């Protein structure tokens, strides 16, 4: 929250003063929808209608009309049963984007439960808000508080009875005019993750673009922003949260662009960068840096330092990994990419692993706790390898159902292909399947892990389809075991996220076709083996495991409002 000095007190409020300024008898600049003082102090800014100044405010609203509401999120498969009511409630103010006619509140018991689920299941995968122990002291605006509750809703069994109303309220709040505050950036990041995982990629991209615009306007990418805007007493914890917020925006921006095969992303032209985050353990304990955090340049130059393993947090390596993904995007789908650039990116992917310090050699630490930042960094590197190598490989030129599997659409074959790229793509998919065996409950992983699992499964199915005639039963069994593992993980994640649920349906059909073809060849006489498959059988059914685009004629249906875990 930005620090500011108190404005001078006056005898009576301005006719255009907002309610917050009127209550404290402070001078208000009358800017709508939120005044300057409320922006700097992150206060709810409401104007009482009056005859004086009404036409001026109406003119300003006409110049900046609110966005239409985003489409409601699909219901998660959790059953919607009632929970006891409570006398207190958390209501949504008009300044958060809701119309004046909307009246809705979240019961305090529901709010506390959903907030707890957010921190126990989601926070450590995307740790940019303050830790739970310091949450109440921040007095986050209610639109951010409710967005946090929406994330927690995906882990609620049973969900609150008014879960649908919560989704609609957050959708309306996120569709309002964007006040230039850090809290709006934080809410948009969270909502973008939820939208992406609910298979609403266009809406997610819009939220990321809006967050990036606000962040650039505020200068959140600059090294001095975090400390200057921490709050009145310059809290190191709040400053760390602000740094992490920008880096999380950058991470979500690059990752969603990569999944949607966009060669550029919103934050790609940023020149300055915030200082780097501290370790998660220090952050959660509130004991952030006692000295100035390192710069990105210092971290990148570590590879030339004679002090081999300086003390950088695992989140720094996650940042480095997503920056490699950003580099890959520029050439991944470029048929005319310079071979030297392709090799340079391949070098960067390998170098990331080589320069990990011994303490980060494994995602499981000495105490047995999984380092989720390092886990996600490894996912990013493996996905980047698939983005780079799969289109240039001998694997099938298209992937399962470009119209059905959101995380795997948009691939086109590039020439010439190479066995080198094939080996690299398959190795990356094996690394992703290995990560799926890490002993951590799946619900504690980022929803972004869904797309990593999908990519790994797609490559394994493609590898199996071309290995039908080229390797023995042990090789095919290994492919099958990895596909079974990845499908199982996706199926569990599909209990909460529509993206995973829909991907499982498509991938199961692909797997059934691939392994059914293998079974037929395994039982057929050797002279019947052939490398040539017809595209379609005589009855029009899929007969070619390499022709993944023919899996479905229509997209898989998303969750219905009445679907439950047992469906």
C-alpha positions, 0 to 999 in steps of 0.5 A: 500500500503506497505511503502518503502524508495526510492531506490538510484538514479543512472546516467542511467537506468539498461538495465532490468529496467521497464518503471516506474523505467526508467522514474524516473531513479531508480534502478530496479531489473528487476523481471518479470512480476512485479519488487520489487519497483512496487510491494511495490508502487502498480505501473503498471510494464511494460517492453519495449522489447529489445535485451538485457535481452529478453531471460532471461525474456522469460525464466522467463515467460516460468517458470510461464506461465499465466493462461488461461482466465476464461470463460466469465460471463453470461450477466445480464438481464439488457438491453444493450443500449448505453450511450454517449461517453467521450473523456477520458478513463480508459484503462487496462495495460498489467501488469494486465494480458491482452495480448499485442494484447488486446486493450480495454478501458472503457469510463470515463462516464461509469466508474464513473457511475459504480463506483457510483453503486458499492458504492451505492448498493454493498459496504456496504454489503462487506465494505473492500475497502476504502469508496468512499470519499477516493477512488480517493486518493488510485490510485488503479491499473486499474485491480482492478478499472475495477473489481469494475466496473464489480460489478457495472455493475450488477446494471446498467440499462441500461448497457453500450454498451460495457458491454460484453467487460468489462466482457471479459477484467476483465476475462482476467485480473483475469487470468493473473499471480498473483503479490503478492499485496493486490490489487490483493487479493482485486480484486480476492475477488470481482471477486469470489463473482461475479463468485459465484453469476453467478453460476460459483462455481469452478471458484469462488473457484479458485479465493478464493484459489489464494487470500488466497495464496497471503494473506498468502505469504504477511502475511496479517493475522498477527496483525502487517501487516495492520499498517506496510503496510498502506502506507508512512504515516501510514494512519489509514484508509488504515490500516483498509481497509487492516484488513477488506480485510483479514477478508472479504477473510476469510468470502467469503472463509468459506461461499462459502465452506459451500454452496458447502458442503466442510468440509475444506476451504483455511484459516482454518489452519491460526493461527494468525489473524488481529486486528478487524474492527471498526464500519462502521460509523467511517470507512466511515467518515475516523475516524478510531480507535484512539487507537489500535483495539481489538484482536480476543482473547479480543473479544471472552473473552468478555463473561467472562467480568463483563463489560457486553457490551463493544463497539465492532463493528457489523462487529466483530459479523459478524466475530464471526458468520462466524467462527461458520459456519466454525466450523459447516463445519467440522461435518455438513455432518459427519455421525460419528460425536460425539453427544457431538460435535453436541451439542457443535455446537448447543450451539455455535449457541444459544450462539451467540444470547445470547451474543449480546448487546442490541444495536444489538438486532435488525438489524434496528438501532434507526435511522431506518437504517439497519445494514448490518453487523449484518444482514449478521451475522444473515444470517450466523447463520441461515444457519449454523443451517440448515447445522447442523440440516437439514441432521439429521432431519425428513425432506426429505433426499434430497433437490430440484434438486441437479443438478439444485440449486447450493445453495442447492446441496450435502445434504445426509441423516444422521442417526439417525434422530431426531425431535429435529433437524427438529424443529431447521432446520425449526426455522432457515428457519423461521428466514431467511424468517423474514430477507427477510421482513427487510425494505431495498431494495434487491439490497443493500444486498450481493449476498450471501443473495441468498443462504440464501433465497434458503436454507430457501425456501428448508426447508419450502417446505420440512416442508410443504411436511411432514406437509400435513397430520399433521397440519391444514390449518393455518400451511400450509398457513404459510408455503405457505406465507413464500415460496411466500415471499422467491420466490419473493425476489429471483425473484427480485435478479434474475434480476441481478444474474443468481444464483437467476434466476435459483434457482427461476425456480427450486423452483417454480416447487417444490412449484407447486408440493408440494402445488398441492398435498396439494390441491388434499388432501384438496379436497379429502375425508378423507379416501383417505388421506395417508402417502404413496406417489408413487414416480412417477405417471403412466404418469411418472410425479412427484407425490411425493413432498418428492422426490425433486431430480426428479424435472428436467432432465436438468439444467435450462438455464443461462441468454442469452446475449439478455435477459432483465428484461422483459423476 
